[in-house]
Amino acid sequence: MKSMNIAASGELIPRLSTHRNVVALDSTDFTDVAAVVITTADSRSGILALLKRTGFHLPVFMLADEPVSAPVGVTAVICGNAQEWLELENAACRYEAELLPPFYDTLTQYVDMGNSTFACPGHQHGEFFRKHPAGRHFYDFFGENLFRADMCNADVKLGDLLIHEGSAKHAQKFAAKVFNADKTYFVLNGTSAANKVVTNALLTRGDLVLFDRNNHKSNHHGALIQAGATPVYLEAARNPFGFIGGIDAHCFDETYLRDQIRDVMPESADASRPFRLAIIQLGTYDGTIYNARQVVDKIGHLCDYILFDSAWVGYEQFINMMADTSPLRLELNENDPGIFVTQSVHKQQAGFSQTSQIHKKDNHIRGQARFCPHKRLNNAFMLHASTSPFYPLFAALDINAKIHEGESGRRLWAECVELGIDARKAILARCKLLQPFIPLVVDGKPWQAHPTETIASNRRFFSFEPGAKWHGFEGYADDQYFVDPCKLLLTTPGIDADSGRYTEFGIPATILAHYLRENGIVPEKCDLNSILFLLTPAESEEKLARLVAMLAQFERHIEDDTPLADVLPTVFQKYPVRYRDYTLRELCQEMHNLYVSFDVKDLQKAMFRKESLPHMAMNPQDANSAFIRGDVELVRISEAGGRIAAEGALPYPPGVLCVVPGEIWGGAAQRYFLALEEGINLLPGFSPELQGVYSETDADGIQRLYGYVLK
């Protein structure tokens, strides 16, 4: 590893005797230094508090010409003799030696060995790529180290990623300590795979699974299609803006749940623990956060295990206002369920795409029949893991744990939360149409009138108070849910918050999303009259200020009714005849009218309510088997009513199934997809991504949606 810098007061730089590069204190963020040298005056200027706040635990030396005592936070006082420069260098070397986490440290050392390889991968440190102009461009674009770090498990120096030996094992043990788990497993093909690992390790045909209807499709795949378990669905909320909410409070009532079991598996209704597993979203895509303590207290005694799918969180225990809601911070005893937590590290933590992790917290039930031992879980792990892992992905998970260790992780997320609060305040100050999804008033004052540090330290500034008009969710209890402060959620005009009804004019959020992408800003997702921006410690004041400025500029285009060709040139150029002479407001009005004509907001809500869920005619696994055998036919969705779905159907994002294999097409779900079909034809350029249904052009040139149903 290249030697890190020394940071020093400007006046001390000429006096330092070191082979290392020396940088001024005011020109570094301390991520590139291995030691710090300050003056006595510096020690009284606040620099020691700043260094402590970083959480980096840097060695700090104070250079003084007169004997003085070392203040708290100073490693040693030096006067500048040769022995002391050696002590400074030794301290810097120790810092470097302890900085890197286990697997990444071993990986970098291995790469530096420069071994000659006759094993896979066949590009062999990138040399194969370099033998062709296109390959050379590819190599140069990504850089030498990426190719040198892509290696084969034929050399055992890095340990084994499948049976968890060597530095790979040490890395996962380190992550478990950081995240307060009993064991942690690094997963390199996303939380879609992580969820399947957990569900395949716990569930079999005939088991009952308590199933959040908001669950990501991977939970359906693992629990219902692969394992064949029988679901008891928990109805969930959608609000008029299109935000994904939480499970209704009444669904956590034991009597209610046992009644639901009687409908699907009456012989298990009175069992002491009828559910082998409950699968709950700890945080929804749209930032509705559950309190894990409440969930465990209400349903834990009914479940062997609870899987908290935390794909959209995972950082909650590093944020003070959220920490006590984390399942990994729970104090558990032998009567509680075992806990699994899956996290998409790549979503808002520090990881390459596809990096995920499984946290296992079940030592409190070790020795009980319901306990899932490591070997059983690892069997499921190996069902879904490649035998040719990409080591840089594994290393990123290792580094993510190191970043979150101790005070540094808490500081980074605290800064992120405060930046997000300030961004919301700026939007409230500059925008009239686009509004942050937060309470309007807290403690009798406008939300934005409270100091940022006060908002950042108290959940009530993000809490979903039952019945409050601003959020539009129904069925919540006190302190059940709150808005994730790291999900910047905005609403667009089109919904009257007080009544939940459509207004005369509206701005569908997809139009705003297209505009932002035209101008180099990429939101995470949008739906109906809602849009989501993910906030992470990567954000800066400048980046968020640009977003706010672009939102304000969009509003000016609405007010000025700018020609569509100027606002959305990509869409206009692709469909010039369709949108000739259109203005921005005209497009907004036409799309809004489509929503109104189909009452899309209520259709979306109904798809996740118990009274209007599609009827389950057969086990999802059986329906999928029929699909594989070809005992199906492709029919128009408009003609699918009463037919059994062979394939799950959903818009992506958010990846939540509207129709599950084995359910009967009809009702709200069928009408919802027909509304999407109408939009595809009426408003080209704004088509959603659909999975499990297929858009095909008929002889009359109209696009129709089709789906597979059982014969």
C-alpha positions, 0 to 999 in steps of 0.5 A: 500500500502506498504510504499515507500522508502526514497532516501538520500545521502549516508552520510546522511543515518545514520542521518535519523530518519524514519521507512521507508527503506532508499536507496542511491541516486545512487541506485534508479531510483526514481520510488520506493521512496516517498521523497528525502533528499540531502546535500547542495553539492548535490544541486550543483551536478545536482541532482535537474535537474535529479529529475525535469527531471523525472517528478515525482514531488518528495518532496525534503528536503535539510539537512544542518547544517547551515541556507541556502536558499532553491534552486529551486526544494527543498521543505524545508531545514531541520537541523534534529530535530524531528519536521522536520522528521515528516514533511518529513514523512508527505510529503512522505505520501502526495506523496503516497496519490496523486500518484495513479490514481482514479480507481487503487487507489480504487481497491487496497484499496478494495482488502486490505479490504479482503471481503468475497465474495459469488458473481462471479467470481466463483474462489472467490479470487483464492480459487477454483483454490487452491483446485487442483494441476493444479489450485494451480500451476496456482494461484502461477504463477500469484500471489494472487493479480491478483485473489483478483482483479478479482471481480464482479460488485455486489459490487458498491464501484468501480463504474460501468464500463458500465454506467461510474459511481464512480471511473471508471468515474473518471478514464476516466475523468482523461485519457481524461485530459491527452490525451486532449480529451473531453471524454474518454471511456476505452475498454477492448476487444481491438481496434477491439471493440473500432472501432466497438463502434464508427462505430456502434454509427455513421453509418447506412444503406444508410450512406456514409463512406469515407474509407481508404483501409488500414483500419484494418478489424475491421473497415470493420466489424463495418462500412460495415458489421454491420452498412451496410454503403456504402464505398468510398474507398481511394487508398493507397500505398505499396512500393516494400519492402512490407511496408504499406504506406499512402493514395495518396495526390490526394485522398484528393481533393474535386472534386475527392471525389465527383466524387467517390460519383457519382459512388456509390451514385449519389444523395449525390454527391453534399451534403454539408457534404456527408460523415457521417464518414471518417475512416483514419489510423493515423499511419499505421502498418509500421509506416507511420504517417499522419498529422491530421491537414492536413487531417481535413483541406482537407476533414473535411468540407465534413464529420460529423465526422472523426475517426482516427484509432490510434491503432499503435500510441496514443503516438504521442502527447507526442513526440515533433516532432510528437505532432502537427500531433495528432488529439487530439491536434487540435484547432477545431471550429463549422465548423470542423468535430467531432473527434474520436480517437481509441488507442490500449494502449496494443500495444506500451503504458502501458497496458495489451493485449486487453486494448484500449480507445476511445477519443471523441473530439466533444464539438465544434459541440455540439448542431448540428444535426450531434453531437453524444451524450454520451448516443448514443455512450454508447449504442454502447459501451454496445453492445460490452462490457462484463457485466463481465469486468476484473478489472485489464485491466481497472486498467491498462488503468488508470495507463497508463494515470498516467504514461503519465501525465505531464513531465514524459510521455514526458521524457519516450518517448523522451528517447525511441526516442533517443534509437531508433535513436542510434540503427539505427546508430549501425545497419548502423555501423555493418550491410551491408545487413540489413538497417534501413528504413530512408533517406540516406542523410539529409542536405547533410550529412549521416543520422547517421552523425547528432547528436542524439538529432538533429535527435530526434527533427526534423521530416525531418530526418524521412520525406517521401520526394516525389519521393525520391528513398529510400522509394519507395512510390508514390503519396505523397505530401510534408510534408504529411507523415513521419516514426514513430521514434518508429517503427524500420523498416529494409529492407532486400536485394532483391529490388533495391531501385533506380529502385524498381526492384528485384535484383538477390539475396534476403533475404525474411524477414520471414527468418530473423524473424525465425532466430531471434525467434530461438535466443530469439528475437521476432519481431512484424511482417515481410512482403516481404523484410521488418521487424518491431520492436516496440519501447516503453519506455520499451527498454534499451541500452542492449536490443537493443545492443543484437538485433543489435548483432543478426542482425550482426550475421545473416549477417555472416551466410549469408556470410558464407552460413551456413547450414540451420540445424544450423541456423533454427534448428526448421524448419529443424527438422520439415521438414528434408527431404524437407531441407536436405543439404540446406544452408541459402543462398539456402533457401533465393534464392529459396524463393526470386525466388518465389517472383520474379516469381509471382511479389509479390511486384507488386501484393501487391501494386496493391491490394490497387490501385483504378484501380485494387481494386476488383469490389464491386458487392453488399453491404458487409452487404448483402454478410455477410447475405448470408454467415450466411444463408448458401447461399454460397459454398466453392471453390478453390481460383484458381476457384473463379474468377468472383465469389462474396466473402462472407467473407473477405480475408486477411493475418494476420498480418497486418489484412488489407482486400484484398477482402471485402465481396461483392467484386468479386474475380479476378485480383491482389487479386486472384493472390496474394493468389495463390502466397501464396498457391504456397509458402505454398506448396513449402516452408513448415515452412513459411506459413502465417496466413490467415483469410477468406481463408482456406488451405485444403489438396487435395487427391494428398497431395497438399494444396489448398486455398479455400474461400466462395463465393455466390451461 
